[in-house]
């Protein structure tokens, strides 16, 4: 796993999915809501944004920190008299440096927001285990509390014609 953060997000998503199964809604609505909650947790856990492939909260924290910090440079160019500081004087004996070669430009422009999912074999196994754990916990709760055993017995009775 990349970090323990991924496991934490998946675990919290599984816990939230189990809690959504306890809502007072019809069975299909609860199952669908739990499925979407678990799917959103998995997407959030494996989502990497930006050119550095950072988790969403790290990228958001960097962007907010950049927006809140004051800038140290002024990019305005005006007349020399309007500048607050005098321009630095260059020594006359310095030879002119050779211009540096320009870096190669990419053939296609990069998109403003790049999204990737970093899913490796171990991470996918943990995600499947978490999803199956949620389904198993709800199935056990449904059998014990909501009378799932009677529902299964009635279904099998009508299916087998008995």
N, C-alpha and C positions, 0 to 999 in steps of 0.2 A: 504494500500500500504506500501511496505517496506520503500521507500524513495520517495521524490519528483523527484529524479533522473530518476526513471522509467517513470513517467509521462512526464518528459522533453524529454527523448529519444523517446517515442511514439509520442509526439506532433511534434518533429522535423522530425521524419520519415513520419508522415502524411503530413506535409508541403512539404517535399521533394517529396513525391508521387504526390501531386497536381502539383508541378512544373514539374515533369517528364511527366505529362499528357499534358503539353503545348509544348513539343518538336515537331519539324516538322517531324514526322514519321507517318506511317500508324496507323490507330486506334488500330489494334490488337497489334502492337509493343508497342504503348504507354501504353495500358492497362496492358500488360505483364510486362513492365518495372516498372510501378507504383506498381503492385502487388509484384514484387520482392523487390522493395525498402521498401515497408511497411512491408513485411515479414522479411527482414533483420533488420529493426528497432525493430520489436517485439522480434526477437531472441536476439538481443543485449540487449534489456531492461530486459528480463527475464533470461538471461544467468548468471549462477553462476559457478565459477571455483575454483579449488583447494580444499584442505581439509576443509578450513574455509568457503566455499561457498560465495566467494567474487565476486562482479561485475568485469567484465573484466578489466576496467581501473584501479581499485584499486589493483588488483593482478599484473598488468603490472607495476604500479608505485612502488609497493613493491619490485618486482624482479629487476627493474632497480636501485632502491635505494640500494639494497643489493649488486648489481654488482659494483656500483660506489664507495661505501664506502670502505675505507681501512680496512684491517683486523687488529685486535688488538692482536691476538695470533699467535704464531709460533708453528707449529706442527712438526717441525723437531727435531729428537732426534739424537744427536751425542755423541761423547765421552765427558766425564765430563770436560776435559780441554778446549774443543772447545766452551763450552757454555758461553755466555756473562755474565751471572750472576751466582753466586754460588748457589748451591742447598740449600733450607732452611733446617735448622737443626731441627729435631724433639726432643722434650723433652723426656728424657729416662723414666720418671715416668708415662707417659700416658699409661693406659691399652689399650690393643688391642680391638677395637670395633668389635662387632659381625657383620658378613657380612649381608648386607641388602638383603631381598628377591628380586629375579629378577621379574620384571613385566611379566605378562602373554603375550605371543606373539600371534598375530592374526593367525587364522588358514590359511587364504589365504593372499598372499601379496596384498597390495593396489596398484592400478594403479598409474602411474606417474602423469597423468592428469585426475582428476575426474571432470565430467561435470554434472550439474543438472539444471533444470529449476524450479524456484520458482514461480509457478503460483497458486494463490488462487482465490477464486470466485470473489472477488472485482477486482483483477487485470485483470482477463479474461474479465469481463464486460467492463472495460475501454479500453481494446484492441479491443473488438468487436465494441464499440462505435467509436473509432478512425478510424477503417477500414470502418465502415458504413458512417462516416462523409466524408472520402475521396471519397468513391464511390458516395455519394449524391452530393458533391461539383462538381465532374466531370460531373455527369449526368446533373446538372443544367447548367453548362458551355456548355456542348454539345448541349443541347436543345436551349440555347440562342444564341450561337455564331456560331456553326458549322452546323446549320440547321437540328438538330436532329428531330424536329417536322415534317419536310417534309419527312425525311427518315422513321419515324414511320408511317406517313400517307401513303406513297407509299407501305410500307411493308404490312400494314393492307388492303390496296386496293387490292394488288395482292393475299393476303391470303384469303380474303372474296370473291374474284372473281368479284369485281365491276368495 
